[in-house]
Structure formats: structure tokens, C-alpha cells
């Protein structure tokens, strides 16, 4: 029987916490077609600000990969992630225009600022590549699983939100998240016990911040 990787072990161990992010009431309201437009608009505006802060974080993961990775493919995968963020920011601007949101007037809410503060801390040179990569994977996979549920058969996602859900819920993005997960598992196989513990703490922290971000979007 094949031994499971660290990431799968965490997903099983912390399933309730993880599900609270990927099956959050905000996501379920999109899936069942009951989401309030003001909630969606709050999420859209706040996530635009978050992604702008996410760009330098991913760039810092790339720099750590260049210095610490034992596999050159890592750099290419992360670089691809950075390239897609340029398109993502353009998409947010187009979508905000559609929903009459003035992005220049949006102020980050507490949950957003707290999350961005966590990203800032992870950019420190004291944080190793394995831990930073774990955070990167966790951020991406929560979105992938959350929005994938909104495009699966039986979902009642409003047609005006289908494009949003497809953006993170599509199969290609799912494969990208699986690639990141394998990269994390490979790193953690060679990591010290202390580093593995740090990575698990960061994984949980990301999931908890995702829950708070959805709460903010719901107005809770």
C-alpha cells in the first residue's frame, strides 16, 4: 500500500477545519443560487486587493525556489503562477466594472488586512522555501476546491457568476494545484521534523484566514 504524502495526511487530520473553508456558507450560497449580490461584490472588491498583495508573496516563493529547490521544474511552475496573476488582476478590473465597483475607492477590511499581514510575514528570509510553498499551495487549493463545487453537476450557480467559478474551479487549475501539492510533498519528505511542523501550522493558518475572508464576504 502506497504511503500518503504529508499534505494528504493533513487534509485528513484537519478535515473539519478544511471543510469549513471549502464548504463555507458563502460558497454554498453561490452553489445553490442564493448568494446576495452585495456579498459577492464585497468578496470581489476585497479579493482584488488581496491578489495585489499575493503577487509579491508568490514572487518571494519564486526567489526561495531559485535558491533552495533541488528541482528546476519548481521555478517554472511558480513562474507560470505569477504569469497567470497578471491576467487575474485584469479580470478583476473587468468584473468590477461590470458590477459598478470603483476599485480605487475600496478599503481593505480587517480580515483582508490580517491575511495580507500573514503573507508579509511569510515573505521573510527567515521562512524557508518548504513552508512558503506550503502556504502557496494551501491558498490555491482552497479556492480550487471551493469554486469547483460551484460548477459541478447539480449546482445552481447563477449564470452571471459561472465565469468566476470556472476561473478557479476548472480542471486545468485543479491539475496545477495537484502539481503544487506534489512539490510540497517532495520538499517535506526531506525536511526536518521542525520544518514539517512549521509547514503544518502555516497550512492551518491559511485555512483559518480563508474562513475569515469568506465570513467577511458574507458580512459576518
N, C-alpha and C positions, 0 to 999 in steps of 0.2 A: 504494500500500500504506500502510495507516494505521500511524503510528508508535506503538510501545507506550509506556506510561507508565513512570515510574521504578520503581514498585513491581513491575510485571511483569518489568522488566529485572533487578531484584534477585532476584526469585524464580527466574529462570532462571540467573543468575550464581551464586547461593548454593544451588542446588537440593539438593546433598548435605547441607548443614547443615540446611536447612529440612526435608528428608525425615527427618532424624534426630529431629526433634521430632514431626512429624505421623504418622510411621510407627514410632514408638518401640516397643520390645518390650512396654512396659506397655499401650499402646493395642492392639497386635496381640494381646496375651493376652486383652483384653476381646473383641475382634472374633472370635477363634477359640474363645472359651469356656473358656480355660484359666486365666484370672486367679484368683489366690489371694485369698480373702476378706480376709485381713489386709492385702494390698497395696491393695485397693480402699478399705478402711476408713482406711488411712493417708492415701491421697490425699484422701478425703472430708473428714477432720478438718483436714488441713493446708490444703486449698483453702478451707475455710470461713474460716480465719484470714487467708488471702491476700485473699479477696474483701472482708473488712472493711477491709483496708489499701488495696484497689483503689478503694473508694468515694471517699476524699478525693483520690486521684490523678485520677480521672475528673472530680471537681468542679473540680480545678485546671485541667484541659484546657478545661472549660466556661468558666472565668473568662478564660483566654487567648483562647478563641474570641470571647467578648464584646468583648475589647479589640482583637484583631488580625484577625479574619476579615473578608473582603470579601463574604461571602455569609451572609445571615441564616439560611438553611436549616441551616448548620452547627450553630448553637446548638440548634435544635430536635432535630436528630439526636442530639447528645450528651446533651441533656436526657432524651430517650427512653431512652438507655442507662443513665443514672443511675436513672430510674424503675424500670427492669427489675431493677436490683440489689437493690432492696428486696424484691421477690418472690423473687429468688435466695437471699438470706440466709434468708428464711422456709423456702424449700425445703430448704436445707442443714440447718436445725434439725429439720425433719420427717424428713428422710432419716437424720440422725444418730440420732434417736430409734428409728427402725426397725432400725438396726444396733447398738443399745445402746452408742452412743458418747456419753460425757459431754464435751460441747464445752468446758465451763468448766474441765476438767482438762487439755485439750490444750495442749502446749507447742510453739511453732514450732521446727521443725528448721532446721539450718544453711542448707540450700538455700532454704527459705522466707524466712528472715531476710535472706539475701543478695539475694533477688529483691525483697523489700519495701524494702530499702535503696536499690536501684536506682530503684524508684518514688518514694521520698522525694527522691532527687536530681533526678528529672525534674519534681518539683513546684516547683523553684526558679524564681524570677522571671527568672533568667539563661537559662533554657531557653525558646526561642521556641515559638510555637504549632505550627509545622510539624513540629518534632522531637517534641514531646509527642504530637501527633496521630498521628504515625507509630508511636510506641510503643503507643498505644491500639489502633490498627488491628492491629498485629502480635500483641498479646496475644489479641485476639478471634479473629483468623483462624486462629491455630494451633489453638485449641480447636475452632473450627468444622470445620476440615478433619479433625482427628484423630477427633472423635466422629462426623462424617458417615460415615466409613468403617465405623463400627460398626453403622450402621443400613441400610447399602446391601444390595442383594440378594446373597445368598450368605454373609452374615456369620452367625456362630453365637453372637452376644452372648447371655449368659444373660438369661432373661426379667426377672429382678429388677434388671437393670442397663439394660434398654431405656429406661426413663424418663429415666435420667441421660444416656444417649447422645442421646436425642431432644431433650433440653433445649438442647444446643449443636449437634447435627447436623441440626436441622430446616431446611427450605427458607427459612423466614422469617428465621432467624438468618443464614443464608447470604447472603440479599439485603441484610441490614443490614451485613454485613461488606463486601459489594461497594460499598455506599454510602460506607462509611468509606474504602475504598480509592480511590474516585473523588475524595473530598475531599482525601486525601493527595496524589494525583497533581496535582490542580488547584493545591494550595499549592506543590508542588515545581517546577512549571512556572515560577513567578515567583520562586522562592527563589534566593539566591546560591549559587555553587559550594560555598562553605564550609558553608552550611546544609544543602545536599543531602548532603554528605559526613558531616556530623554525624548526619543522619537515617538514613543507611545504617548507620553504626556502631551507632546505637541499635537499629535493626531486628535486626542480627546479635546484639547483646547480649541482646535479648528472647528470640530463638530459643534461644540458648545457655542462658539461665536456665530456659526451658521444658523443655529436655532434662534439666537438673539436677533440676527438680521431678519429672519422670517417674521419673528414677533413684531419687530419694528414696522415691517411692511404691512402687517395686519392691523397695526395700531394698538398692539398690546403692550 
